[in-house]
Amino acid sequence: MNIYVCEDSVEQLNHMTQVISNYIMIEQLDMTLTCATTDPYELLAAVEQHSDIGIYFLDIDLSADINGIQLAQKIREIDALGHIIFVTSHSEMTYLTFKYKVSALDFILKDDRENIDRSIRECLLICQQRLSDIVERNKIDKLEIKSGSQKLFISYEDIVYFESSPNPHRIILHLMNRRLEFYGNMKDYDDLDTRFFRCHQSYIINVDHVTSVDKKNRIVHFSNGETCYISARKINKFPN
């Protein structure tokens, strides 16, 4: 889970990032401090680079042409399920979050640094628990992989096929509109689910995405326009 912080005070920004980094390390949370900035547009650019649910610590008064609540509204357009926490000295502005419908997880007041630290840790723990609950409810139909520094949960239905990578001990995961490469062994996914079929030494395919099989040329065609080979000994075992 990616964490983003936007705070116009450099001193406060540095303090918050230190609290967050320390707590992630101590509790070994499945989180990454992805962006800490005084610039709301830099934060938005960072959010657009990631597709998973994020955690956002936002100051309300950002000394910019948008405030933290307006920033939260823009974040909601990208990350509808993200956890938004306002860190502010303007408690009287909390009513605006209802006007902008941003569904904040919490409001942390800046009047007490000890309270800020404690509240940040509590929010991180709540977010970690919610993520664990989501994974637990959906783990039967989700593939968990680590791509770069990110841990991703991919729905089986979004997987078109697995391909053995030319890079040792790596697999290329073909989705409908993108590809991901991660460390793994193809044999670990042979029995992933009944919809997956090992059609070749280098490929495991999702039969739900197969549109046709060219038996003469031993080529499988998929719903996203891609193709892969099917071995001669597997072509007659292909599920109808």
C-alpha beads as a LAMMPS data file, in Angstrom:
LAMMPS data file: protein, C-alpha beads

240 atoms
239 bonds

1 atom types
1 bond types

-500.0 500.0 xlo xhi
-500.0 500.0 ylo yhi
-500.0 500.0 zlo zhi

Masses

1 110.0

Atoms # bond

1 1 1 0.000 0.000 0.000
2 1 1 1.449 3.363 -1.050
3 1 1 1.525 6.340 1.324
4 1 1 1.404 9.964 0.166
5 1 1 1.957 13.077 2.282
6 1 1 1.240 16.675 1.250
7 1 1 2.121 19.381 3.783
8 1 1 3.212 22.970 3.090
9 1 1 5.458 23.201 6.168
10 1 1 8.785 21.515 5.408
11 1 1 9.444 21.002 9.114
12 1 1 6.058 19.347 9.646
13 1 1 6.465 17.317 6.443
14 1 1 9.829 15.957 7.585
15 1 1 8.450 15.084 11.003
16 1 1 5.440 13.225 9.603
17 1 1 7.519 11.249 7.123
18 1 1 9.891 10.242 9.915
19 1 1 7.001 9.034 12.082
20 1 1 5.533 7.081 9.160
21 1 1 8.854 5.531 8.093
22 1 1 9.725 4.481 11.640
23 1 1 6.326 2.894 12.235
24 1 1 6.415 0.972 8.943
25 1 1 9.829 -0.411 9.866
26 1 1 8.990 -1.252 13.496
27 1 1 5.649 -2.920 12.715
28 1 1 6.851 -4.370 9.373
29 1 1 3.769 -3.039 7.624
30 1 1 3.103 -3.824 3.974
31 1 1 3.405 -0.142 3.052
32 1 1 5.739 2.183 1.153
33 1 1 6.200 5.925 1.626
34 1 1 5.868 6.784 -2.054
35 1 1 5.620 10.572 -2.081
36 1 1 6.149 13.308 0.523
37 1 1 5.896 16.809 -0.892
38 1 1 4.788 20.404 -0.371
39 1 1 3.402 20.481 -3.933
40 1 1 -0.137 19.071 -4.408
41 1 1 0.416 18.603 -8.146
42 1 1 3.552 16.559 -7.557
43 1 1 1.490 14.309 -5.303
44 1 1 -1.242 13.921 -7.942
45 1 1 1.361 12.982 -10.546
46 1 1 2.698 10.304 -8.191
47 1 1 -0.804 8.931 -7.527
48 1 1 -1.419 8.569 -11.259
49 1 1 1.623 6.279 -11.500
50 1 1 0.045 3.645 -9.236
51 1 1 -3.170 1.662 -9.480
52 1 1 -3.528 0.242 -5.981
53 1 1 -5.307 1.705 -2.947
54 1 1 -3.327 4.484 -1.259
55 1 1 -3.102 6.265 2.091
56 1 1 -3.090 10.066 1.960
57 1 1 -2.047 12.443 4.744
58 1 1 -3.105 15.917 3.590
59 1 1 -2.766 19.355 5.104
60 1 1 -5.859 21.481 4.408
61 1 1 -4.042 24.804 3.961
62 1 1 -1.407 24.042 1.314
63 1 1 -0.444 27.627 0.370
64 1 1 -1.295 26.715 -3.232
65 1 1 -4.078 27.407 -5.719
66 1 1 -5.935 24.378 -4.340
67 1 1 -6.423 23.379 -0.725
68 1 1 -6.166 19.925 0.804
69 1 1 -9.880 19.218 0.476
70 1 1 -9.856 20.067 -3.225
71 1 1 -6.747 17.910 -3.572
72 1 1 -8.621 15.069 -1.874
73 1 1 -11.443 15.446 -4.379
74 1 1 -8.969 15.071 -7.261
75 1 1 -7.435 12.030 -5.547
76 1 1 -10.908 10.481 -5.303
77 1 1 -11.196 10.685 -9.099
78 1 1 -8.109 8.450 -9.342
79 1 1 -8.359 6.331 -6.199
80 1 1 -11.985 5.902 -5.158
81 1 1 -11.134 3.560 -2.261
82 1 1 -8.067 5.339 -0.877
83 1 1 -7.760 6.290 2.797
84 1 1 -7.655 10.081 3.223
85 1 1 -6.497 11.629 6.503
86 1 1 -6.433 15.388 7.014
87 1 1 -3.711 16.844 9.230
88 1 1 -4.703 20.408 9.989
89 1 1 -4.902 23.288 12.427
90 1 1 -8.231 24.338 10.857
91 1 1 -10.816 22.173 12.606
92 1 1 -13.532 24.602 11.504
93 1 1 -12.988 23.505 7.875
94 1 1 -13.845 19.857 8.451
95 1 1 -17.434 20.456 7.337
96 1 1 -16.123 21.073 3.803
97 1 1 -15.197 17.409 3.484
98 1 1 -18.910 16.612 3.469
99 1 1 -19.514 19.251 0.804
100 1 1 -16.801 17.763 -1.402
101 1 1 -17.779 14.158 -0.492
102 1 1 -14.225 12.913 0.041
103 1 1 -14.995 10.461 2.908
104 1 1 -12.058 11.169 5.214
105 1 1 -10.813 8.414 7.507
106 1 1 -9.691 10.885 10.189
107 1 1 -8.851 14.490 11.075
108 1 1 -5.613 14.980 12.980
109 1 1 -5.216 18.346 14.686
110 1 1 -1.776 19.943 14.740
111 1 1 -2.173 21.449 18.195
112 1 1 -0.245 18.633 19.895
113 1 1 2.754 16.880 18.288
114 1 1 2.359 13.841 20.529
115 1 1 -1.255 13.560 19.405
116 1 1 -0.170 13.836 15.758
117 1 1 2.328 10.996 16.143
118 1 1 -0.140 8.733 17.937
119 1 1 -2.946 9.452 15.464
120 1 1 -0.714 8.792 12.444
121 1 1 0.253 5.402 13.861
122 1 1 -3.382 4.560 14.627
123 1 1 -4.446 5.457 11.079
124 1 1 -1.701 3.307 9.561
125 1 1 -2.757 0.372 11.713
126 1 1 -6.410 0.780 10.686
127 1 1 -5.438 0.898 6.999
128 1 1 -3.273 -2.212 7.358
129 1 1 -6.143 -4.080 9.012
130 1 1 -8.583 -3.033 6.296
131 1 1 -6.166 -4.200 3.609
132 1 1 -5.754 -7.542 5.381
133 1 1 -9.541 -7.920 5.585
134 1 1 -9.930 -7.199 1.861
135 1 1 -7.218 -9.708 0.968
136 1 1 -8.747 -12.340 3.237
137 1 1 -12.183 -11.925 1.646
138 1 1 -10.834 -12.062 -1.889
139 1 1 -7.754 -14.248 -1.683
140 1 1 -9.432 -17.249 -3.363
141 1 1 -9.697 -15.379 -6.666
142 1 1 -6.622 -13.165 -6.373
143 1 1 -3.014 -13.725 -7.363
144 1 1 -0.528 -12.038 -5.040
145 1 1 2.715 -10.987 -6.711
146 1 1 5.534 -8.564 -6.000
147 1 1 6.494 -6.361 -8.935
148 1 1 9.368 -4.019 -8.131
149 1 1 8.658 -2.499 -4.722
150 1 1 4.904 -3.084 -5.014
151 1 1 2.818 -5.977 -3.747
152 1 1 -0.099 -6.450 -6.146
153 1 1 -3.291 -8.491 -5.974
154 1 1 -4.471 -9.493 -9.455
155 1 1 -7.920 -10.969 -10.095
156 1 1 -7.755 -14.323 -11.858
157 1 1 -10.297 -13.064 -14.376
158 1 1 -7.896 -10.268 -15.425
159 1 1 -5.074 -12.706 -16.223
160 1 1 -4.810 -13.676 -19.901
161 1 1 -1.730 -15.891 -19.607
162 1 1 1.601 -16.499 -17.901
163 1 1 4.769 -16.553 -19.971
164 1 1 8.198 -17.775 -18.950
165 1 1 10.520 -14.762 -19.158
166 1 1 13.897 -14.861 -20.929
167 1 1 15.228 -13.430 -17.656
168 1 1 16.068 -16.274 -15.233
169 1 1 13.514 -17.092 -12.513
170 1 1 11.031 -14.508 -13.775
171 1 1 7.529 -14.693 -15.230
172 1 1 5.713 -12.262 -17.527
173 1 1 2.064 -11.867 -16.553
174 1 1 -0.125 -10.823 -19.493
175 1 1 -3.243 -8.881 -18.476
176 1 1 -5.873 -7.370 -20.752
177 1 1 -4.105 -4.020 -21.162
178 1 1 -0.648 -4.405 -19.648
179 1 1 2.159 -6.763 -18.706
180 1 1 3.928 -7.307 -15.396
181 1 1 7.172 -9.147 -14.762
182 1 1 7.857 -10.758 -11.401
183 1 1 10.045 -13.378 -9.757
184 1 1 8.559 -16.857 -9.819
185 1 1 8.560 -20.393 -11.163
186 1 1 6.008 -21.515 -13.751
187 1 1 5.411 -24.854 -12.032
188 1 1 4.039 -22.982 -8.998
189 1 1 1.062 -21.885 -11.133
190 1 1 0.218 -25.184 -12.848
191 1 1 -2.673 -25.849 -10.457
192 1 1 -3.651 -22.269 -9.707
193 1 1 -7.297 -22.679 -10.709
194 1 1 -9.418 -24.834 -13.033
195 1 1 -9.540 -22.065 -15.638
196 1 1 -5.742 -22.165 -16.144
197 1 1 -4.151 -24.676 -18.524
198 1 1 -0.454 -25.426 -19.130
199 1 1 -0.455 -25.455 -22.926
200 1 1 3.301 -25.257 -23.429
201 1 1 6.497 -25.380 -21.415
202 1 1 6.596 -21.577 -21.601
203 1 1 2.893 -20.730 -21.229
204 1 1 -0.003 -21.160 -18.806
205 1 1 -3.201 -19.755 -20.277
206 1 1 -6.560 -18.649 -18.922
207 1 1 -9.036 -20.600 -21.059
208 1 1 -11.738 -17.991 -20.360
209 1 1 -9.753 -15.543 -22.514
210 1 1 -9.175 -17.951 -25.414
211 1 1 -11.124 -16.947 -28.536
212 1 1 -9.809 -19.648 -30.872
213 1 1 -7.127 -22.304 -31.310
214 1 1 -5.351 -22.729 -34.640
215 1 1 -4.554 -26.449 -34.425
216 1 1 -2.690 -26.524 -37.730
217 1 1 -0.189 -23.855 -36.687
218 1 1 -0.561 -24.610 -32.955
219 1 1 -1.390 -21.027 -31.986
220 1 1 -3.809 -19.857 -29.278
221 1 1 -5.651 -16.562 -29.831
222 1 1 -6.794 -14.440 -26.879
223 1 1 -9.491 -11.844 -26.275
224 1 1 -6.930 -9.023 -26.020
225 1 1 -5.489 -9.783 -29.470
226 1 1 -2.363 -11.578 -28.240
227 1 1 -1.304 -15.094 -29.196
228 1 1 0.917 -17.849 -27.847
229 1 1 2.016 -21.336 -28.888
230 1 1 0.443 -24.608 -27.808
231 1 1 2.543 -27.773 -27.908
232 1 1 1.616 -30.720 -30.134
233 1 1 1.112 -33.051 -27.183
234 1 1 -1.150 -30.576 -25.380
235 1 1 -3.367 -29.569 -28.277
236 1 1 -5.661 -32.596 -27.932
237 1 1 -5.887 -32.085 -24.177
238 1 1 -7.098 -28.514 -24.513
239 1 1 -10.379 -28.144 -22.565
240 1 1 -13.453 -27.609 -24.720

Bonds

1 1 1 2
2 1 2 3
3 1 3 4
4 1 4 5
5 1 5 6
6 1 6 7
7 1 7 8
8 1 8 9
9 1 9 10
10 1 10 11
11 1 11 12
12 1 12 13
13 1 13 14
14 1 14 15
15 1 15 16
16 1 16 17
17 1 17 18
18 1 18 19
19 1 19 20
20 1 20 21
21 1 21 22
22 1 22 23
23 1 23 24
24 1 24 25
25 1 25 26
26 1 26 27
27 1 27 28
28 1 28 29
29 1 29 30
30 1 30 31
31 1 31 32
32 1 32 33
33 1 33 34
34 1 34 35
35 1 35 36
36 1 36 37
37 1 37 38
38 1 38 39
39 1 39 40
40 1 40 41
41 1 41 42
42 1 42 43
43 1 43 44
44 1 44 45
45 1 45 46
46 1 46 47
47 1 47 48
48 1 48 49
49 1 49 50
50 1 50 51
51 1 51 52
52 1 52 53
53 1 53 54
54 1 54 55
55 1 55 56
56 1 56 57
57 1 57 58
58 1 58 59
59 1 59 60
60 1 60 61
61 1 61 62
62 1 62 63
63 1 63 64
64 1 64 65
65 1 65 66
66 1 66 67
67 1 67 68
68 1 68 69
69 1 69 70
70 1 70 71
71 1 71 72
72 1 72 73
73 1 73 74
74 1 74 75
75 1 75 76
76 1 76 77
77 1 77 78
78 1 78 79
79 1 79 80
80 1 80 81
81 1 81 82
82 1 82 83
83 1 83 84
84 1 84 85
85 1 85 86
86 1 86 87
87 1 87 88
88 1 88 89
89 1 89 90
90 1 90 91
91 1 91 92
92 1 92 93
93 1 93 94
94 1 94 95
95 1 95 96
96 1 96 97
97 1 97 98
98 1 98 99
99 1 99 100
100 1 100 101
101 1 101 102
102 1 102 103
103 1 103 104
104 1 104 105
105 1 105 106
106 1 106 107
107 1 107 108
108 1 108 109
109 1 109 110
110 1 110 111
111 1 111 112
112 1 112 113
113 1 113 114
114 1 114 115
115 1 115 116
116 1 116 117
117 1 117 118
118 1 118 119
119 1 119 120
120 1 120 121
121 1 121 122
122 1 122 123
123 1 123 124
124 1 124 125
125 1 125 126
126 1 126 127
127 1 127 128
128 1 128 129
129 1 129 130
130 1 130 131
131 1 131 132
132 1 132 133
133 1 133 134
134 1 134 135
135 1 135 136
136 1 136 137
137 1 137 138
138 1 138 139
139 1 139 140
140 1 140 141
141 1 141 142
142 1 142 143
143 1 143 144
144 1 144 145
145 1 145 146
146 1 146 147
147 1 147 148
148 1 148 149
149 1 149 150
150 1 150 151
151 1 151 152
152 1 152 153
153 1 153 154
154 1 154 155
155 1 155 156
156 1 156 157
157 1 157 158
158 1 158 159
159 1 159 160
160 1 160 161
161 1 161 162
162 1 162 163
163 1 163 164
164 1 164 165
165 1 165 166
166 1 166 167
167 1 167 168
168 1 168 169
169 1 169 170
170 1 170 171
171 1 171 172
172 1 172 173
173 1 173 174
174 1 174 175
175 1 175 176
176 1 176 177
177 1 177 178
178 1 178 179
179 1 179 180
180 1 180 181
181 1 181 182
182 1 182 183
183 1 183 184
184 1 184 185
185 1 185 186
186 1 186 187
187 1 187 188
188 1 188 189
189 1 189 190
190 1 190 191
191 1 191 192
192 1 192 193
193 1 193 194
194 1 194 195
195 1 195 196
196 1 196 197
197 1 197 198
198 1 198 199
199 1 199 200
200 1 200 201
201 1 201 202
202 1 202 203
203 1 203 204
204 1 204 205
205 1 205 206
206 1 206 207
207 1 207 208
208 1 208 209
209 1 209 210
210 1 210 211
211 1 211 212
212 1 212 213
213 1 213 214
214 1 214 215
215 1 215 216
216 1 216 217
217 1 217 218
218 1 218 219
219 1 219 220
220 1 220 221
221 1 221 222
222 1 222 223
223 1 223 224
224 1 224 225
225 1 225 226
226 1 226 227
227 1 227 228
228 1 228 229
229 1 229 230
230 1 230 231
231 1 231 232
232 1 232 233
233 1 233 234
234 1 234 235
235 1 235 236
236 1 236 237
237 1 237 238
238 1 238 239
239 1 239 240
